[in-house]
Structures are given as C-alpha cells and as structure tokens.
Amino acid sequence: MPRFALIIVGLCLAVSLYGCRTESVEMETHAGQPVNQQHDFDEVKKRAKQLKVGMRSVDVLILLGSPAKKETNAWVYLPSRTGAIIPAEALQVNFERGRYVSHVYQPIVGAERIIFD
C-alpha cells in the first residue's frame, strides 16, 4: 500500500507542476537559431509603451517577458520573422545598474546580423 501511495503522490506532484509552466513562443532569429522569447513580438511592442525610466529589470521582465537575447545592460526582443523579404525590426531595452533607461527599435533587413551599439 505505501508504494501505491507514493505513486499517487508523484502523479499529483507532476500534474501540479505541469500547470505552473509558462508559455513561450518558439521563434527563429535572423541567423536561423531557435530562441525562446516568451511573448510574440507584436505583444512586446504593445507592452513596451508601458515602460517607465527607473523600472527594475525584474519589472521589465514581468511586463515584456523573457527576451530572445539577454546581456548585462541590454535585452533584445526579436520578431518571429526576420527581414529577409519584408523589412522587420528588433527591440533593444537598455539598463543601467539594473534599472530601465531606454529602448530603441533597430531595423533588420536582409536577415542581417543584429549589432547594437
């Protein structure tokens, strides 16, 4: 009987943890490398209008979701399609000392590599 109880407890735990997972959008970058960006780029653009200077990086993460690329002072959000045929843009969110300072949209044309200053 204890073995059966352990199996039931294990199944209940697995089911409850499955419900806690977050949804992510599978995308391909300009270089064809898969990335896990939490929200679709159109949703990120809408939410970016709510950014306020001085927000903590954790608050930006909650608002915009996980970025496609994360560096110390900059996060990059990418569209699901690159600019190979239709021009596209990427969003770079800039931080200083863990606080949001600015964001900028950069064009992606011809699936070129994104290089931000």
N, C-alpha and C positions, 0 to 999 in steps of 0.2 A: 504493500500500500504506500509506503513512503516514496518509492520510486515513481509511482503513478502521480503522486502529489508534486514531485519535483518537475515532472514533465509538464503538468498543467501550469505550474508557476512559471516555468520557462517560456511556454507558449504565450501566456498572458503578458509577460515582460516584452517579448518580441513584438507582439501586436501593439502594445502601448508605445514602444519606441518607434515603430514604423509610422505611427500617427504624428510623431514630433518632427518628422523630416521636413526640410524646406524644399520648395520647388525651385529649380534653376532652369535657365534657358540654355540649351546647347547651341553654340554658335561657332562659326569658323571665322578666323581672323583673316587679314589681308594675305598672310603667308600660308593659309590653309591649315594652321594649327588649331586644334579644338581648344576652346576656353569655356569656363563655367561662369557666366555672368548671370546674376540672379534674375534680373528683370529685362524684358525686351527694351531695346534702345528708345523706342518712342515713349515708353513709360518713364524711362530715366530722364528724357528731355523734359517731360511734363513736371516731374518731381524736382528737377534742378532749379525750377523757378522759385522754389521754396527755400533754397539755400540762403543762409544769412552769415555774414562775416562774423567769425568768432565761434561758430559751431564747433563742438568737439568732433573728432574724427569718428567716434562711435555713433554720434547722432547723424552724421552724414551717411554712415554705413546703414543705419536703420532706415533713413529716408530713401537713399538711392539703391540700396542692396549691394551685394558684392560686385566689385569691378572685374573687368577682364584682365587687367594688369595692375599690380599694386607695387608701388615703390615707396620709399620713405616719405617723400614730400609731394608725391603726385599719384593719383589713381586715374586710370584710363578706362572709359566705357566705350564699347565698340558697337556698331550696327550689326545686324545679323547678316547683312550683305555688304561686301566691300565695294569700292568704287570702280570695279573693273569695267562695267558698262555704264552704269548710272552713277554719277558723282555722289559720294557719301561723305559723312563727317564723323569724327570721333570727339568725345567729350573728355577733356582733361580737367580734373579737380585738383587744385593746389592747396597745400597745407604748409603752415609754419608752426613748429612746436606743438604739433598735434591739433591745431585749430585751422578751420577752413579760412582761406584768404581770397580765393578767386577761382573762376573756372573759365575755360576757353574752348570753343569749337574749332577744330582743325579739319581742313578738307582731306579726304582720301580719294585720290584719283589714280586710275590705272592699277589698283591694288598695290600701290607703293607702300613701302615700309613706313610706319608712323614714327617720326622723330620729333619730339617736343623739346623746346628749349627750357 
